[in-house]
Amino acid sequence: MDRSTINSYETVMQGFPLPAFILHVDLTVHSWNEAAESCWGWSAQEVTGQLVPLLDPEDAAFSRQIWYSFLEKRQSMQLPNTTFLHKSGDRSTSTLLVSPLFDEKNEPSGAFFCQLPSSTQQNATKPLFQGLMDLRYAFDQIACVAIFDARGTIQYANTNLTDVTGFCPHLLLGQPWTILLDSSEDVLPMIRSQIKKKKAWSGKLSISTQDESKKVFHATLIPVYDVNGVRFQHLFIGTDITETEHLEQELDFLVHHNELTHLLNRRGFLREGQVLFSKASDDLPISLILFDIDRFKVINDSFGTHVGDQLLQALAKRLSEHAKQLLTFHPTSDLFGVVLEVTDRNALFQYARKLQQVLQRPYYINGHSLIISCTFGITVYPSEAKSLEDLYRRSEMALYAGKSIGTGTIQYLTHEMDEQFTRKLQLERSLFTALEDQALHLVYQPIINLKTKHVDGFEALLRWNHTALGSIPPDEFIPLAEEAALITPINNWVVIEACERLALWQKQIAPDLTMAINISPHQFQSDSFVRTLQHVVSQKKIDPRFVTLELTENIAILQTQRTIERMQLIKALGFRLSIDDFGTGYSSLQYLRAFPIDELKIDKVFIDGIDLGENGLLDSIIQLGQNLKLNLVAEGVETTTALSYLEATACQQMQGFIFSEPLSVEEVELRFGSSNPEEPDNKDN
């Protein structure tokens, strides 16, 4: 049947005996019938295309709020005691019925307005029920309409309603309304409550059909009263939205379920599990069990992803069969979960063990017999978790702790893990405001020339002083920043801050000072990083040839050709490039020859080997750097033995506690502000 469109309503209202008009979404008049002209004094020619003239200017702002809320809800509504202005300036009060109108794309295009007769009208005027009958005839053209008497007996059903429901008129007339409206509908108490308050009701209803299927209606039910205020009828106006509702349900299923196994995904679990979480207590705890398939990647690589997918489907089926009546879900890849109420810890372990045994029985897929193992992480709530998502992440922590012990482990969340998680969560939340709160700062470790013992430059090192937890080690907060996608803006701030500091120190300490800045793999691949470097150059903050960007060896395995192109772009801007911690990662002569780098930083592990007489690898790295004409910097020099050995090699620079630990800005300026360089301490640290 036709939707509620402007054209369909306009046709009906022309001969409509009640004052009625149609407005566009901008509150300008589209149509204005003769009854409206007689009632309010303005002709259609005067108001068409103009803002509706019936509103008191003082009420306009409030009325607009109601209007936009009405358009958003897309539902018919009744506005009692509405005040209207007449062209003469007089005011009148009556009830207004408003129904939304839609365009061909199902977007709100305006609304149909009709003034209902007042119940105080004298019998000499048009009776109220006659006015409502006229309204019924209007809606008959475009909607499903029925009339019930005061007891809910069906007195009238239009053709649209019988066509949608399949009932012949004689099967409906004289029947109770429950033949259409299921008495088990949750919304019926709300309908009855509204009717008792003498208010209309609008919302979704499930309508029964003759073949016992269900249709979904968007419906309005209006109580009808006689001049004495006695309810004697109900006017039902509905639109069939079954197809739209089914589409919405399908979309909801796709959004909240795993596409492969049809179990709830993480979003669906967080929605469905909230009921269990909110009901949990010390007397009625719940447990969240997460588990995954050990070495699932090996199965995919060995047999193909199609076998891996079938394995996941088969496991999901076993899980559903074993955990009937329980909340099961499949959030990602080979990770699954189940939520259950807990009786005692031993019973929980026995359940997990039994589930593990069920899931680890052989799977027969495409002629292959697959035997798997699963590792479990278990958290019991109430615990320190403040939300269901917290509980989920705590179970993840227990699962990963179990994997570090061995495959097939059943690992409970321990108090120590819980404390670690709470700390991690606190740090993650604080990281989002750390820059704004100026909690992050840089310290600077001197880079010393091995031959002259002069300070050639500094390496900028990021530090975080948390207001509640104190100093946070970089190896703790840097991975968190990477997980939270905060590392790039933080690193970009480091680049600008370090370059500006170097510019000052070149004036205060020495004009040829250099600055080394660590760049994370995430930052290196970010386009914002290149824009930051371009900003440094364009703003002439520093001559880029004095700035060395230190990259880890891990970058070498990240899209090699793109890596080389990114390095060449950085070099074209004038910056120097260094490979940090060389020798501990994915070292390759092929990469070293291809990369346009200027420097190698030798990792501390090779420097520590000097005191143990293990110099072979160190000598090889130094020889390699010399052959490639690269600058060599030894990191972590802490003893006089190591210092003396390095002085006799081709290594040019060093860093280490034997000379200085990382220093604050004030300490650098106090210590190196004069032209006298400091000698390294003459003792082992």
Phi, psi and omega per residue, in radians:
M1 nan 2.870 -3.114
D2 -1.130 2.568 3.041
R3 -1.433 3.022 3.139
S4 -1.343 1.509 -3.106
T5 -1.901 2.840 3.129
I6 -1.058 -0.745 -3.087
N7 -1.107 -0.731 -3.108
S8 -1.163 -0.668 3.124
Y9 -1.265 -0.656 -3.087
E10 -1.091 -0.659 3.130
T11 -1.096 -0.712 -3.082
V12 -1.246 -0.701 -2.927
M13 -1.379 -0.209 -3.085
Q14 -1.066 -0.723 3.114
G15 -1.757 0.306 -3.057
F16 -1.291 2.257 -3.059
P17 -1.333 -0.239 3.138
L18 -1.699 2.612 3.090
P19 -1.031 2.160 -3.095
A20 -2.589 2.657 3.106
F21 -2.723 2.870 3.119
I22 -2.144 2.338 3.110
L23 -2.009 2.536 2.939
H24 -1.299 3.009 -3.125
V25 -1.123 -0.393 3.126
D26 -1.559 0.245 3.104
L27 1.207 0.295 3.000
T28 -1.564 2.651 -3.031
V29 -1.398 2.238 3.043
H30 -1.669 -0.802 -3.120
S31 -2.457 2.644 -3.043
W32 -2.615 1.936 -3.007
N33 -1.462 3.055 -3.069
E34 -1.126 -0.639 3.126
A35 -1.103 -0.593 3.088
A36 -1.184 -0.668 3.091
E37 -1.062 -0.791 -3.126
S38 -1.169 -0.643 -3.052
C39 -1.308 -0.759 -2.986
W40 -1.982 -0.085 2.970
G41 1.647 -0.379 3.138
W42 -1.520 2.442 3.058
S43 -1.439 2.819 3.125
A44 -1.070 -0.648 -3.132
Q45 -1.108 -0.590 -3.120
E46 -1.259 -0.588 -2.980
V47 -1.812 -0.362 -3.087
T48 -1.052 2.242 -3.120
G49 1.470 -0.100 -3.141
Q50 -1.803 2.845 3.025
L51 -1.077 2.480 -3.114
V52 -0.973 2.204 -2.998
P53 -1.512 0.058 -2.990
L54 -1.456 -0.183 -3.033
L55 -1.568 2.384 2.953
D56 -1.151 2.287 -3.137
P57 -0.910 -0.577 -3.139
E58 -1.203 -0.407 -3.126
D59 -1.681 -0.023 -2.984
A60 -1.077 -0.821 -3.098
A61 -1.080 -0.809 3.129
F62 -1.095 -0.702 -3.127
S63 -1.127 -0.627 3.107
R64 -1.126 -0.666 3.106
Q65 -1.062 -0.776 3.102
I66 -1.081 -0.713 -3.098
W67 -1.071 -0.864 -3.110
Y68 -1.196 -0.595 3.068
S69 -1.140 -0.702 3.108
F70 -1.084 -0.791 3.138
L71 -1.096 -0.656 -3.124
E72 -1.180 -0.688 -3.109
K73 -1.315 -0.425 3.075
R74 1.039 0.610 -3.101
Q75 -2.239 2.571 3.031
S76 -1.174 2.623 -3.127
M77 -2.604 2.773 3.123
Q78 -2.041 2.241 -3.109
L79 -1.982 1.703 3.127
P80 -1.316 2.773 3.044
N81 0.953 0.731 3.095
T82 -1.473 2.311 -3.126
T83 -1.636 2.280 3.138
F84 -2.078 2.549 3.017
L85 -1.648 2.341 2.997
H86 -1.553 2.766 3.125
K87 -1.003 -0.513 -3.139
S88 -1.318 -0.226 -3.082
G89 1.797 -0.175 3.096
D90 -1.215 2.754 3.128
R91 -2.034 2.585 3.056
S92 -2.471 2.731 -3.106
T93 -2.182 2.319 3.096
S94 -2.789 3.137 -3.135
T95 -1.656 2.394 -3.100
L96 -2.028 2.274 3.044
L97 -1.778 2.251 -3.077
V98 -2.173 2.276 3.101
S99 -2.227 2.328 -3.122
P100 -1.266 2.614 3.080
L101 -2.093 2.613 -3.024
F102 -2.273 2.672 3.070
D103 -1.572 -3.025 -3.071
E104 -1.180 -0.306 3.096
K105 -1.648 0.178 3.132
N106 1.147 0.469 3.056
E107 -1.748 2.525 3.123
P108 -1.001 2.240 3.123
S109 -2.022 -0.130 -3.130
G110 2.793 -2.716 -3.136
A111 -2.739 2.653 3.057
F112 -1.713 2.250 -3.120
F113 -2.041 2.394 3.103
C114 -2.453 2.275 3.088
Q115 -1.504 2.106 3.114
L116 -1.469 2.505 3.126
P117 -1.084 2.563 3.127
S118 -1.310 2.548 3.133
S119 -1.252 -0.145 3.129
T120 -1.609 0.062 3.129
Q121 -1.050 2.553 3.099
Q122 -1.346 2.712 -3.129
N123 -1.072 -0.387 -3.121
A124 -1.204 -0.440 3.115
T125 -1.479 3.119 3.126
K126 -1.041 2.178 -3.118
P127 -1.061 2.644 -3.119
L128 -1.022 -0.812 -3.069
F129 -1.111 -0.519 3.105
Q130 -1.190 -0.674 3.087
G131 -1.079 -0.723 -3.139
L132 -1.237 -0.538 3.055
M133 -1.136 -0.665 3.083
D134 -1.099 -0.712 3.101
L135 -1.112 -0.694 3.110
R136 -1.057 -0.758 -3.135
Y137 -1.087 -0.614 3.113
A138 -1.128 -0.837 -3.109
F139 -1.264 -0.388 3.090
D140 -0.939 -0.540 -3.062
Q141 -1.281 -0.435 -2.953
I142 -2.279 -0.066 -3.054
A143 -2.485 2.978 3.005
C144 -1.486 2.169 -3.039
V145 -2.208 2.419 3.021
A146 -2.505 2.726 3.066
I147 -2.203 2.227 3.063
F148 -1.912 2.603 3.028
D149 -1.416 -3.032 -3.045
A150 -1.069 -0.496 -3.134
R151 -1.587 0.000 3.117
G152 1.585 0.244 3.091
T153 -1.431 2.351 -3.097
I154 -1.300 2.134 3.137
Q155 -1.845 -0.386 -3.082
Y156 -2.686 2.445 3.032
A157 -2.502 2.177 -3.069
N158 -1.429 3.035 -3.053
T159 -1.095 -0.679 3.136
N160 -1.011 -0.735 -3.113
L161 -1.182 -0.760 -3.133
T162 -1.201 -0.586 3.093
D163 -1.132 -0.738 -3.087
V164 -1.257 -0.714 -3.052
T165 -1.544 -0.327 -3.128
G166 1.460 -0.043 3.119
F167 -1.383 2.391 2.935
C168 -1.271 2.616 -3.108
P169 -0.936 -0.699 -3.082
H170 -1.200 -0.315 3.090
L171 -1.435 -0.267 -3.121
L172 -1.763 -0.768 -3.039
L173 -1.080 2.327 -3.132
G174 1.472 -0.065 3.138
Q175 -1.608 2.696 3.077
P176 -1.193 2.695 -3.088
W177 -1.095 -0.325 -3.133
T178 -1.175 -0.202 3.048
I179 -1.170 -0.444 3.073
L180 -1.790 -0.707 -3.054
L181 -1.848 1.942 -3.113
D182 -1.032 2.198 -3.104
S183 -1.155 -0.256 3.132
S184 -1.514 -0.048 -3.133
E185 -1.023 2.270 -3.125
D186 -1.111 -0.424 -3.027
V187 -1.443 -0.212 -3.069
L188 -1.063 -0.710 3.077
P189 -1.026 -0.631 3.103
M190 -1.160 -0.692 3.114
I191 -1.082 -0.841 -3.123
R192 -1.079 -0.663 3.133
S193 -1.111 -0.745 3.135
Q194 -1.140 -0.731 -3.135
I195 -1.089 -0.723 3.124
K196 -1.080 -0.523 3.117
K197 -1.487 0.113 -3.121
K198 1.073 0.676 3.120
K199 -2.109 2.625 3.037
A200 -1.307 2.730 3.097
W201 -2.132 2.457 3.058
S202 -2.342 2.491 3.116
G203 2.894 -2.923 3.136
K204 -1.598 2.466 3.105
L205 -2.369 2.548 3.011
S206 -1.642 2.083 -3.069
I207 -1.858 2.286 3.113
S208 -1.399 2.558 3.088
T209 -1.995 3.008 -3.087
Q210 -1.134 -0.562 -3.139
D211 -1.525 0.278 3.056
E212 1.185 0.256 2.985
S213 -1.481 -3.140 -3.099
K214 -2.130 2.461 2.989
K215 -2.052 2.541 3.093
V216 -1.783 2.194 -3.131
F217 -1.997 2.529 2.808
H218 -1.691 2.017 -2.916
A219 -2.223 2.734 3.003
T220 -2.232 2.308 3.106
L221 -2.092 2.073 -3.055
I222 -1.972 2.127 3.052
P223 -1.310 2.475 -3.104
V224 -2.023 2.256 -3.088
Y225 -2.084 2.596 3.067
D226 -1.471 -3.064 -3.055
V227 -1.157 -0.276 3.122
N228 -1.666 0.082 3.104
G229 1.438 0.271 3.136
V230 -1.675 2.231 -3.141
R231 -1.295 2.229 -3.138
F232 -2.250 -0.166 3.129
Q233 -2.622 2.870 2.987
H234 -2.300 2.295 3.103
L235 -1.780 2.104 -3.125
F236 -1.868 2.184 3.101
I237 -2.236 2.148 -3.069
G238 -2.429 2.732 3.081
T239 -2.195 2.313 -3.135
D240 -1.302 1.996 3.126
I241 -2.066 0.440 -3.065
T242 -1.012 -0.813 -3.095
E243 -1.106 -0.776 3.113
T244 -1.083 -0.705 -3.131
E245 -1.133 -0.712 3.117
H246 -1.118 -0.709 3.103
L247 -1.103 -0.714 3.116
E248 -1.129 -0.677 3.117
Q249 -1.159 -0.702 3.099
E250 -1.103 -0.750 3.110
L251 -1.115 -0.719 3.116
D252 -1.081 -0.686 3.126
F253 -1.117 -0.771 -3.138
L254 -1.104 -0.651 -3.100
V255 -1.250 -0.554 -2.973
H256 -1.938 0.130 -3.135
H257 -2.297 2.647 3.071
N258 -1.213 2.265 -3.048
E259 -1.118 -0.560 -3.053
L260 -1.446 -0.833 -3.017
T261 -1.802 -0.213 -3.123
H262 1.164 0.144 2.957
L263 -1.336 2.847 3.078
L264 -1.002 2.415 2.991
N265 -1.527 -2.970 -3.080
R266 -1.105 -0.734 3.130
R267 -1.092 -0.739 3.124
G268 -1.160 -0.682 3.096
F269 -1.078 -0.753 -3.121
L270 -1.142 -0.526 3.101
R271 -1.357 -0.889 -3.066
E272 -1.263 -0.598 -3.086
G273 -1.331 -0.205 -3.093
Q274 -1.101 -0.564 3.139
V275 -1.114 -0.832 3.117
L276 -1.110 -0.704 -3.119
F277 -1.109 -0.758 -3.089
S278 -1.216 -0.447 -3.139
K279 -1.530 -0.258 -3.073
A280 -1.142 2.554 3.139
S281 -2.680 3.108 3.093
D282 -1.063 -0.570 3.132
D283 -1.441 -0.386 -3.116
L284 -2.376 1.210 -3.115
P285 -1.286 2.807 3.043
I286 -2.157 2.788 3.099
S287 -2.173 2.403 3.052
L288 -1.906 2.057 -3.140
I289 -1.912 2.125 3.009
L290 -1.941 2.457 3.073
F291 -2.583 2.688 3.044
D292 -2.417 2.963 -3.113
I293 -1.498 2.152 3.113
D294 -1.170 2.335 3.091
R295 0.963 0.718 3.131
F296 -1.105 -0.570 3.132
K297 -1.060 -0.610 3.128
V298 -1.103 -0.679 3.119
I299 -1.122 -0.805 3.115
N300 -1.065 -0.767 -3.109
D301 -1.194 -0.604 -3.057
S302 -1.435 -0.718 -3.019
F303 -1.945 -0.195 -3.118
G304 1.767 2.668 -3.093
T305 -1.162 -0.451 3.126
H306 -1.152 -0.619 3.059
V307 -1.249 -0.711 3.098
G308 -1.041 -0.719 3.120
D309 -1.122 -0.735 3.129
Q310 -1.164 -0.583 3.074
L311 -1.117 -0.764 3.123
L312 -1.090 -0.706 3.121
Q313 -1.142 -0.721 3.129
A314 -1.163 -0.699 3.110
L315 -1.142 -0.718 3.124
A316 -1.067 -0.669 3.113
K317 -1.134 -0.765 3.105
R318 -1.095 -0.740 -3.140
L319 -1.060 -0.797 -3.127
S320 -1.112 -0.691 -3.133
E321 -1.215 -0.676 -3.108
H322 -1.335 -0.565 -3.044
A323 -1.896 0.739 3.104
K324 -1.015 2.506 -3.131
Q325 1.263 0.009 3.109
L326 -1.870 2.777 3.121
L327 -1.439 1.927 3.124
T328 -1.981 2.666 -3.107
F329 -2.726 2.818 -3.109
H330 -2.344 1.521 -3.001
P331 -1.266 -0.775 -3.088
T332 -2.647 2.591 2.950
S333 0.645 -1.991 -3.108
D334 -1.808 0.343 3.136
L335 -1.681 2.269 3.137
F336 -2.257 2.912 3.128
G337 -2.691 2.814 3.080
V338 -2.585 2.494 3.111
V339 -2.039 2.318 3.131
L340 -2.540 2.717 3.047
E341 -1.327 2.525 -3.014
V342 -1.850 2.325 3.022
T343 -1.669 -0.900 3.026
D344 -2.704 2.897 -3.028
R345 -1.104 -0.660 -3.133
N346 -1.162 -0.737 3.117
A347 -1.115 -0.630 3.114
L348 -1.118 -0.780 3.136
F349 -1.108 -0.733 -3.140
Q350 -1.101 -0.669 3.104
Y351 -1.123 -0.813 -3.140
A352 -1.072 -0.725 -3.135
R353 -1.129 -0.743 3.126
K354 -1.132 -0.758 3.114
L355 -1.069 -0.719 3.116
Q356 -1.057 -0.758 3.133
Q357 -1.109 -0.711 3.135
V358 -1.102 -0.778 -3.068
L359 -1.268 -0.414 -3.061
Q360 -1.646 0.066 3.002
R361 -1.151 2.649 -3.054
P362 -0.998 2.554 3.044
Y363 -1.958 2.333 -3.135
Y364 -1.912 1.862 -3.013
I365 -2.328 2.123 3.084
N366 0.899 0.706 3.129
G367 1.424 0.032 3.128
H368 -1.843 2.449 3.008
S369 -1.780 1.952 -3.060
L370 -1.875 2.195 3.058
I371 -1.984 2.174 -3.066
I372 -2.100 2.915 2.941
S373 -2.224 2.657 -3.128
C374 -2.208 2.396 3.057
T375 -1.795 2.379 -3.033
F376 -1.974 2.441 2.958
G377 -2.119 2.224 -2.991
I378 -2.187 2.302 3.041
T379 -2.235 2.401 3.099
V380 -1.874 2.361 3.107
Y381 -2.081 2.451 0.219
P382 -1.201 2.435 3.045
S383 -2.569 -2.691 3.134
E384 -1.351 -0.101 -3.091
A385 -1.125 2.419 3.109
K386 -1.772 -0.182 -3.118
S387 -2.641 2.923 3.103
L388 -1.132 -0.601 3.111
E389 -1.166 -0.674 3.039
D390 -1.011 -0.776 -3.123
L391 -1.082 -0.734 3.106
Y392 -1.042 -0.815 -3.083
R393 -1.212 -0.534 3.065
R394 -1.180 -0.673 3.075
S395 -1.145 -0.634 3.042
E396 -1.033 -0.744 -3.141
M397 -1.086 -0.744 3.110
A398 -1.114 -0.700 3.129
L399 -1.075 -0.823 -3.117
Y400 -1.185 -0.578 3.057
A401 -1.138 -0.677 3.096
G402 -1.129 -0.681 3.130
K403 -1.124 -0.580 3.126
S404 -1.200 -0.396 3.100
I405 -1.410 -0.760 -3.139
G406 2.813 2.809 -3.127
T407 -1.172 2.633 3.110
G408 1.317 0.228 -3.113
T409 -1.382 2.516 2.950
I410 -1.899 1.882 -2.988
Q411 -2.017 2.135 3.028
Y412 -1.441 2.660 2.981
L413 -1.218 2.099 3.141
T414 -1.584 2.916 3.116
H415 -1.060 -0.660 3.133
E416 -1.144 -0.741 3.092
M417 -1.095 -0.702 -3.128
D418 -1.092 -0.727 3.098
E419 -1.122 -0.715 3.112
Q420 -1.098 -0.727 -3.137
F421 -1.138 -0.771 3.135
T422 -1.044 -0.719 3.114
R423 -1.144 -0.768 3.139
K424 -1.051 -0.768 -3.137
L425 -1.105 -0.731 3.127
Q426 -1.105 -0.714 3.136
L427 -1.186 -0.725 3.139
E428 -1.033 -0.787 -3.121
R429 -1.142 -0.683 -3.123
S430 -1.235 -0.507 -3.117
L431 -1.055 -0.554 -3.087
F432 -1.140 -0.400 3.136
T433 -2.048 0.131 -3.051
A434 -1.076 -0.733 3.117
L435 -1.154 -0.805 -3.133
E436 -1.087 -0.647 -3.123
D437 -1.433 -0.007 -3.125
Q438 1.013 0.609 3.105
A439 -1.464 -0.369 3.089
L440 -1.543 2.458 3.092
H441 -2.626 2.908 -3.134
L442 -1.895 2.480 2.917
V443 -2.053 2.857 -2.967
Y444 -2.322 2.116 3.089
Q445 -1.726 2.233 -3.113
P446 -1.105 2.532 3.004
I447 -1.898 2.077 -2.955
I448 -1.856 2.372 3.029
N449 -1.291 2.125 -3.053
L450 -1.171 -0.418 -3.105
K451 -1.533 -0.801 -3.069
T452 -1.658 -0.301 -3.053
K453 1.140 0.246 3.057
H454 -1.416 2.768 3.060
V455 -1.412 1.970 3.099
D456 -1.454 -0.499 -3.116
G457 3.107 -2.804 -3.078
F458 -2.467 2.673 2.969
E459 -1.855 2.188 3.131
A460 -1.413 2.215 -3.113
L461 -2.148 2.296 -3.075
L462 -1.442 2.379 3.098
R463 -2.318 2.679 -3.138
W464 -2.308 2.122 3.072
N465 -1.872 1.706 -3.095
H466 -1.305 2.380 -3.061
T467 -1.080 -0.573 -3.094
A468 -1.784 -0.596 -3.008
L469 -1.800 -0.045 3.109
G470 1.406 -2.640 -3.087
S471 -1.290 2.199 -3.121
I472 -1.832 2.167 -3.119
P473 -1.085 2.490 3.125
P474 -1.013 -0.642 -3.122
D475 -1.215 -0.126 3.047
E476 -1.696 -0.771 -3.035
F477 -1.584 -0.392 3.116
I478 -1.117 -0.818 3.075
P479 -1.052 -0.618 3.105
L480 -1.142 -0.710 3.115
A481 -1.105 -0.630 3.104
E482 -1.189 -0.728 3.115
E483 -1.093 -0.675 -3.071
A484 -1.529 0.126 -3.138
A485 1.029 0.580 3.122
L486 -1.839 -0.141 -3.011
I487 -1.138 -0.608 -3.098
T488 -1.177 -0.891 3.093
P489 -1.096 -0.588 3.114
I490 -1.173 -0.817 3.137
N491 -1.110 -0.651 3.105
N492 -1.105 -0.664 3.062
W493 -1.107 -0.715 3.129
V494 -1.036 -0.779 -3.122
V495 -1.017 -0.865 -3.099
I496 -1.164 -0.773 -3.128
E497 -1.089 -0.782 -3.115
A498 -1.168 -0.677 3.129
C499 -1.168 -0.726 3.105
E500 -1.135 -0.654 3.117
R501 -1.172 -0.714 3.129
L502 -1.083 -0.711 3.137
A503 -1.024 -0.693 3.112
L504 -1.191 -0.752 -3.065
W505 -1.256 -0.484 3.060
Q506 -1.129 -0.463 3.067
K507 -1.463 -0.613 -3.029
Q508 -1.570 -0.565 -2.986
I509 -1.968 -1.081 -3.134
A510 -2.771 2.447 -3.048
P511 -1.259 -0.296 -3.106
D512 -1.886 0.324 3.077
L513 -1.050 2.573 3.096
T514 -2.014 2.892 3.092
M515 -2.377 2.210 3.059
A516 -1.769 2.342 -3.090
I517 -2.270 2.217 3.124
N518 -1.332 2.349 3.140
I519 -2.105 2.170 -3.140
S520 -1.363 2.723 3.082
P521 -0.983 -0.664 3.124
H522 -1.086 -0.779 -3.127
Q523 -1.170 -0.719 -3.104
F524 -0.995 -0.653 -3.102
Q525 -1.459 -0.126 -3.070
S526 -1.470 2.361 3.077
D527 -1.167 -0.492 3.128
S528 -1.143 -0.473 3.101
F529 -1.135 -0.803 3.113
V530 -1.085 -0.707 3.121
R531 -1.109 -0.616 3.099
T532 -1.128 -0.752 3.104
L533 -1.115 -0.716 3.103
Q534 -1.099 -0.630 3.099
H535 -1.134 -0.746 3.117
V536 -1.030 -0.747 -3.124
V537 -1.239 -0.804 -3.074
S538 -1.169 -0.575 3.141
Q539 -1.491 -0.019 3.115
K540 0.937 0.725 3.109
K541 -1.174 -0.588 -3.124
I542 -2.835 2.681 2.997
D543 -1.252 2.048 -3.006
P544 -1.087 -0.331 -3.130
R545 -1.208 -0.204 3.079
F546 -1.642 0.037 -3.096
V547 -1.971 2.169 3.093
T548 -1.891 2.179 3.110
L549 -1.708 2.080 -3.056
E550 -1.664 2.159 -3.132
L551 -1.992 2.557 3.093
T552 -1.417 2.783 3.125
E553 -1.100 -0.418 -3.102
N554 -1.055 -0.420 3.125
I555 -1.097 -0.423 -3.088
A556 -1.092 -0.435 -3.102
I557 -1.701 0.089 -3.106
L558 -1.725 1.719 3.029
Q559 0.794 1.299 -2.944
T560 -0.884 -0.863 -3.089
Q561 -1.098 -0.750 3.112
R562 -1.137 -0.624 3.113
T563 -1.092 -0.776 3.137
I564 -1.105 -0.737 3.140
E565 -1.115 -0.700 3.116
R566 -1.142 -0.719 3.104
M567 -1.084 -0.749 3.141
Q568 -1.109 -0.634 3.091
L569 -1.121 -0.759 3.128
I570 -1.125 -0.721 3.108
K571 -1.114 -0.642 3.129
A572 -1.116 -0.488 3.086
L573 -1.331 -0.241 3.072
G574 1.901 -0.017 -3.108
F575 -1.437 2.693 3.049
R576 -1.636 2.665 -3.124
L577 -2.139 2.466 -3.127
S578 -2.337 2.534 2.994
I579 -1.701 2.042 -3.058
D580 -1.523 2.689 3.082
D581 0.901 0.729 -3.038
F582 -1.090 2.405 3.083
G583 1.780 -0.168 -3.097
T584 -1.851 -0.177 -3.073
G585 -1.947 -2.275 -3.056
Y586 -1.736 1.131 -3.074
S587 -1.149 2.437 3.103
S588 -2.723 2.225 3.098
L589 -1.060 -0.570 3.140
Q590 -1.071 -0.787 3.133
Y591 -1.148 -0.748 -3.106
L592 -1.071 -0.670 3.140
R593 -1.245 -0.551 -3.088
A594 -1.451 -0.569 -3.056
F595 -1.354 2.376 3.108
P596 -1.444 1.118 -3.070
I597 -1.718 2.804 -3.109
D598 -1.960 -0.274 -2.918
E599 -2.686 2.619 2.953
L600 -2.091 2.345 3.021
K601 -1.841 2.069 -3.054
I602 -1.432 2.172 -3.048
D603 -1.115 2.632 -3.098
K604 -1.004 -0.527 -3.084
V605 -1.053 -0.565 3.115
F606 -1.368 -0.558 3.109
I607 -1.210 -0.690 3.111
D608 -1.095 -0.465 -3.130
G609 -1.190 -0.311 -3.132
I610 -1.061 -0.803 -3.115
D611 -1.155 -0.355 3.136
L612 -1.687 0.056 -3.127
G613 1.326 0.308 -3.112
E614 -1.845 1.439 -3.008
N615 -1.864 -0.050 -3.001
G616 -1.006 -0.940 -3.120
L617 -1.130 -0.690 3.117
L618 -1.048 -0.808 -3.131
D619 -1.083 -0.645 3.140
S620 -1.162 -0.720 3.141
I621 -1.139 -0.747 -3.136
I622 -1.120 -0.727 3.119
Q623 -1.112 -0.710 3.115
L624 -1.072 -0.849 3.133
G625 -1.061 -0.673 3.136
Q626 -1.146 -0.742 3.136
N627 -1.108 -0.616 -3.125
L628 -1.539 0.059 3.118
K629 1.012 0.793 3.135
L630 -1.845 2.565 3.004
N631 -1.232 2.443 -3.096
L632 -2.073 2.273 3.131
V633 -2.175 2.140 3.109
A634 -1.580 2.226 -3.130
E635 -1.751 2.617 3.005
G636 1.250 0.632 3.097
V637 -1.392 2.048 -3.021
E638 -2.207 -0.181 -3.082
T639 -2.202 2.737 3.110
T640 -1.187 -0.524 3.095
T641 -1.083 -0.823 3.128
A642 -1.125 -0.729 -3.132
L643 -1.076 -0.825 -3.117
S644 -1.076 -0.721 -3.135
Y645 -1.107 -0.780 -3.094
L646 -1.165 -0.563 -3.137
E647 -1.094 -0.450 -3.108
A648 -1.596 0.039 -3.131
T649 -1.839 -3.089 3.110
A650 -1.505 0.088 3.104
C651 -1.177 2.298 -3.027
Q652 -1.596 -0.616 -3.004
Q653 -2.377 2.862 3.103
M654 -2.629 2.785 3.002
Q655 -2.320 2.620 3.086
G656 2.855 2.866 -3.105
F657 -1.163 -0.320 3.112
I658 -1.090 -0.458 3.076
F659 -1.800 -0.880 -3.102
S660 -2.927 2.489 2.937
E661 -1.427 2.974 3.082
P662 -1.005 2.443 -3.018
L663 -2.085 2.648 3.030
S664 -1.317 2.958 3.111
V665 -0.996 -0.792 -3.110
E666 -1.116 -0.696 -3.135
E667 -1.176 -0.684 3.098
V668 -1.075 -0.837 -3.083
E669 -1.188 -0.572 3.105
L670 -1.257 -0.682 -3.026
R671 -1.456 -0.612 -3.033
F672 -2.032 0.163 -3.122
G673 -1.146 -0.497 3.091
S674 -1.479 3.012 -3.113
S675 -1.515 -0.007 -3.119
N676 -1.551 2.000 3.109
P677 -1.282 2.697 3.115
E678 -1.665 2.557 3.064
E679 -1.537 2.672 3.083
P680 -1.152 2.672 3.116
D681 -1.045 2.460 -3.111
N682 -1.644 0.934 3.116
K683 -2.807 2.763 3.074
D684 -1.365 2.511 3.083
N685 -1.777 nan nan
